Amino acid sequence: MIQKKLAELLAEAAALHASDLHCLVGNPVTIRLHGALTDLYPETLTDADTRALLDEIATEEQKRLLWKRGDVDISYELPGQERFRINIYRQRRSVAIAARVIPGRVPTLLELEMPPVLLQLSRLQRGLVLVTGPTGSGKSTTVASMVHQINLERRCTIITLEDPVEYLYQKRKSLISQREIGVDVDSFASGLRAALREDPDVIVVGEMRDLDTMTTAIQAAETGHLVFATLHTTDAVQTIDRIIDVFPAHQQQQIRMQLSMILQGIVSQQLLPRKGGRGRVAACEILLLNPAVRNMIRTGKTHQINSTMQTSGRAGMQTMDMALEMLSMFDVIDMDAAMALATDPDTIFASQRKKWNGQ
């Protein structure tokens, strides 16, 4: 049995620069540090422990939702410190807690060492920009950094729809409204429809999960707004195909046409440990929409997009393999880690080595 309150555990995780904290019955309190799991305390948690931790942070309504649905999302803040996105869920008739550490300050794109083209995407006036990747790949942080950049540079109205609210934006040049799903608005789709009546210049959709949300996000981009959204897809081509496949067959050609006109860019990312264990860094695949790519989307030839990314480095595009190799070439990540995640390591890495060697 552990003699610690959840606030203390969260504070310790944040102080260690952990990204996540896990409380699971039958296991020690565990944190994810630089991508690897490590025990914070050796004591094994009991059912009574996790229920006591639940009582610290959850309201009666949130507990009711937990027992009804099986899980509930909560945003939590330590006074004057970091915020946390907490998912409380049921497993094997017990309560489990997974908490994501949200730094108290939004990092800049420069601090994240993101490709310079993301600055270009944040300065767009209209269209759809997608940030994708698996769970825990830093999508929310990337989007928050782009919104922060807009906030520093433009006087405009920004509306975010989040589940739950993560980063809090400080007043700079923009007016920013942050709406939480389940608290301020029922769903992403209903929040999007309402946002169109709230004089937005920029709309941020925490996640495009369903047909209604995708439809409304596309409509918002078509009507002259800049829309940022995230999806759980691993690369640019899969992202485009996933959106199209969500729609009924008779609508898919129309969606191809709409996407070909409004889509501005896709950033697909994953986090890798830095060489020497000095934190993690994002590897980004970047697709920008030029006339050739727009035509490929419109005509259903998305399988040709990878070739365009490979040959359009000067325009700011790159495949994931190219990003992985560049990070390994500059000794940011281990070559073995890059090779393990590359789609075609033998071909891509060999050709890039020849370029670096002047062959």
C-alpha positions, 0 to 999 in steps of 0.5 A: 500500500502506498502512502502518497496522494495523487497530487504528490505522485503527479508532482514527482512525475512532472519534476522528473520530466516524465511524460506519463504516470500509471496507477494500476492495481497489482503493480507499482506506480509507474512513469514513462521517462524518455519513452521507457517505463520505470517504477516510481515506488516499489510498493504494489497498488491495491484496489483501495489505493486506486479508489482513494486516488480516484476520490481525490480528483473525480466529482460524483458526476465523473464517477457516475460516468466512469461506472456507466461508460468504463472510463472518463477523461479529466483535466487536472492542475497543480496550483502554479505547476503543470497540468495533467490529462488524466484518463480513469478507467475500469479494468478487472473490476478495479480502477486504473489511472493514466495521467499525461503530463502537460507542461505549464508553458506551451513550447515553441516550434523552435524549442521542439526542433520541428522542421521550419515548414511548420512555421509556414503552415501556422501562417496560413489564412485558410485551409485544413492542416492535419497533424497525425501519429500514434497515441503519445507521439506529441500531436497535441503539443505540435498543434499547441505550438502552432497555435501559440505561434499564431497567438504571437503574430496575429490578431485573430479569433481562435476556438479550440475543441479539446477532450479534455483541455490540455495546454492553457494559452496566455493572452498575446495578440489573439482571442482564444476560446478553449471548449472542453468536450463533455463540459462546455459542449457535447461533442466535436461535431456540435462544437464545430457547428457552433464555432462557425457562428462564433466569428472564428479565424482559426479552429482547432479540432482535438481529434477528427473521430467520426463522419460528422466531425470530418464533414463539419471540419471540411466545411469550415475549411471550405468557408475560409477558416484555418482548421487544425485537426489531429488523427490517429494515422501513421503517414500522409497517404494513410491519412488521406485514404482514412478520411475518404474511406469514412464517407459512403461510397457515393460521396467519396469522389466529392470528398476527394475533390474537396480535400484536393482544394482545402487540404494544405498540409499533413504532418505525421510524426512519432517520438524517438528517444534521443541518443544518450537518453537526453529526452525524445525528439519528433521525426516528422513526415511532411506533405505539402499540397502542390498542384501535382499532389492535389491532382493525385488526391482528386484522381484517386492516385494517392499511392503516388504521393510518396514519390513526390515527397521524396523528390520535393525536399527543397519545398519542405516535404519529406517522408518518414524514412528521410526524417529518420535518416536525417536525425540519425545522420546528425547523431540525434537518434541511434541508427538502429532505432531509425532503421527499426522504424524505417519503411524501407531502410536498406534502399532509402538509407543506402541512397542517402549515404551515397549523397552524404559521401558525394558519390 
